[in-house]
Amino acid sequence: MRKVKSLQALGRPLVLGMALAAGTLFALAASAKPAPPANGMLVYVYYQNGQAVGGEVIANCPPDSMIPQPWGIRTQDFSWSYAPCF
């Protein structure tokens, strides 16, 4: 009978720990950026006070493609768009 009680006592912290881990994984997945398209780029522009202050490109392009370099600063206010490789 004691073994059953000890398993029940472990059950609640285990369930709470699993719920915390699942919540953390969900939050990380929700904050993830979209993936670049095949043979394309994902272009981010970062803004501060309505002005563009930075940019970043995540590319999925052939090796001989020209890919813009990151510039400026990153902020929480940004937009993204897809662009073809060039």
C-alpha positions as CSV (number, residue, x, y, z in Angstrom):
1,M,0.0,0.0,0.0
2,R,2.8,2.4,0.7
3,K,4.2,2.0,-2.8
4,V,0.9,3.2,-4.2
5,K,0.9,6.3,-2.0
6,S,4.5,7.1,-3.0
7,L,3.6,6.9,-6.7
8,Q,0.6,9.1,-6.2
9,A,2.8,11.6,-4.4
10,L,5.2,11.7,-7.4
11,G,2.3,12.0,-9.8
12,R,1.4,15.6,-9.1
13,P,4.9,17.1,-9.4
14,L,5.5,15.0,-12.5
15,V,2.3,16.2,-14.2
16,L,3.1,19.8,-13.2
17,G,6.7,19.5,-14.6
18,M,5.4,18.0,-17.9
19,A,2.8,20.9,-18.2
20,L,5.6,23.4,-17.6
21,A,7.8,21.8,-20.3
22,A,4.9,21.6,-22.8
23,G,4.1,25.3,-22.2
24,T,7.7,26.3,-22.7
25,L,8.0,24.4,-25.9
26,F,4.7,25.9,-27.2
27,A,6.0,29.4,-26.3
28,L,9.2,28.8,-28.2
29,A,7.4,27.4,-31.2
30,A,5.0,30.4,-31.3
31,S,7.9,32.9,-31.3
32,A,9.8,31.1,-34.1
33,K,10.2,32.8,-37.4
34,P,8.8,31.3,-40.6
35,A,11.2,29.3,-42.8
36,P,12.5,30.7,-46.1
37,P,10.9,29.2,-49.3
38,A,12.7,26.8,-51.6
39,N,15.0,28.8,-53.9
40,G,14.0,32.1,-52.1
41,M,14.8,34.4,-49.2
42,L,12.9,35.6,-46.2
43,V,13.6,39.3,-45.7
44,Y,13.2,41.0,-42.3
45,V,13.1,44.7,-41.8
46,Y,13.3,46.0,-38.3
47,Y,11.7,49.4,-37.3
48,Q,12.0,51.9,-34.5
49,N,9.8,54.9,-34.2
50,G,8.4,54.2,-37.7
51,Q,11.9,54.2,-39.3
52,A,13.7,51.2,-40.7
53,V,16.7,50.6,-38.5
54,G,17.9,47.1,-39.5
55,G,17.5,44.2,-41.9
56,E,18.3,40.5,-42.0
57,V,17.9,37.9,-44.7
58,I,17.5,34.2,-44.2
59,A,18.2,32.5,-47.6
60,N,17.6,29.2,-49.1
61,C,19.4,30.0,-52.4
62,P,21.9,28.2,-54.7
63,P,25.6,28.7,-53.7
64,D,26.3,31.2,-56.5
65,S,23.5,33.6,-55.5
66,M,24.0,37.1,-54.1
67,I,22.6,37.3,-50.5
68,P,22.3,40.7,-48.8
69,Q,24.2,41.1,-45.5
70,P,22.5,41.9,-42.2
71,W,22.6,45.6,-41.3
72,G,21.6,47.9,-38.4
73,I,19.9,46.7,-35.3
74,R,17.1,44.2,-34.5
75,T,14.0,45.4,-32.6
76,Q,10.7,43.8,-31.6
77,D,8.9,45.7,-34.3
78,F,9.6,44.0,-37.7
79,S,8.0,43.0,-40.9
80,W,8.9,40.1,-43.2
81,S,8.4,39.2,-46.8
82,Y,9.5,36.6,-49.3
83,A,11.9,37.4,-52.2
84,P,13.3,35.3,-55.0
85,C,17.0,34.5,-55.1
86,F,19.2,36.6,-57.4
